[in-house]
Amino acid sequence: MIDLRSDTVTRPTHAMRAVMAAAEVGDDVFGGDPSVNRLQEMLAEMTGQEAGLFFPSGTQSNLAALMAHCGRGEEFIIGSLGHSYKYEAGGAAVLGSLWPCPIGYEVDGTLDLNKIAAAIKPDDAHFPHTRLLVLENTQNGRVLPLAYLKEAADFVRHHGLNIHLDGARVFNAAVKLGVPVREITQNFDSVSICLSKGLGCPVGTVLVGKRELIAGAHRARKILGGGMRQAGILAAAGIYALEHHVQRLAQDHANAKALAEGLAGIKQIKIDPAAVQTNMVFASILPEQVAGLAAHLKQIGILILPGANLRLVTHLDVSAADVGRVITAFHGYYSDNH
Ligand SMILES: *Cc1c(COP(=O)(O)O)cnc(C)c1O
């Protein structure tokens, strides 16, 4: 199967499984798992942050960060499609008693600082206290410009807010820009980084940030049931991925670009290959052809998430040759009188 539904579908490689099997472990709730500690230190160092904390998922890492930054009834400002706003089942409200303030994105995936300034609440008993700005990088595959991150960091300092990055795919952004990841992450008070997406691990996210913030997130993680025991088995996969799977993200980006260029040759598909920056391709097809196309592709071993607005994601388990097969399969469907 060629699975383009997400970069979460990657399976651990043989080499990754071997290091997992051999991992040194201990009880991480007692802080005694050497592999977890090493992973946390490694990512803190790479990101220019003071400390790291291993989580079972990005959803939990983001939520623990929000809970560490904001107290009950306080507000965070976030993009209207931000993962912690739209795709985490409202956890910030349900479990954190936090109030989100969503703002629409600009075309480049940034949030307009003037719109954010207008959304910050004055000190008035009618309003929640605004505490935090949350950005996402990459945002739907888009890389936020470094100059913007610097401006956003200055902006929050000026307004007395903290700033969190949902950096589920921040390594894709760093590789695309050709900079060490710390050039991006040093602008934030905390950053959540998924190991289970393009980096190819089966499980895991690391939150990095200031020591005090991470201490708060550690408490929140306990509340959320995220304390794990011999988690070094999973952390070992993360260490392996940081050593072997970062630079290769460039291949996923090249594959996504090639896929977009191949699909652009089909007149029934609306697509802009120039808009592809990292490992995601967005394409619009006719709603009445969604089911037929998905079925056609599935029958030749290609999985997509069906929809009139397709998101096709490249990753470790999709080769350049696979991309060729996908393009041929799309052409096959549309040349069959659709
Ligand atoms: C995947 C993802 C997360 C976390 O998802 P989990 O499935 O909980 O690990 C957070 N933010 C973004 C932008 C993501 O893509």
The ligand as an ORCA input file, in Angstrom:
! r2SCAN-3c Opt
* xyz 0 1
  C      -0.379     15.624     14.755
  C      -0.413     16.970     15.302
  C      -0.474     17.199     16.678
  C      -0.540     16.094     17.705
  O      -1.245     14.991     17.353
  P      -1.224     13.604     18.145
  O      -1.921     12.721     17.183
  O      -1.955     13.812     19.411
  O       0.198     13.206     18.389
  C      -0.463     18.498     17.105
  N      -0.389     19.519     16.250
  C      -0.312     19.346     14.922
  C      -0.175     20.527     14.024
  C      -0.321     18.072     14.406
  O      -0.245     17.889     13.092
*
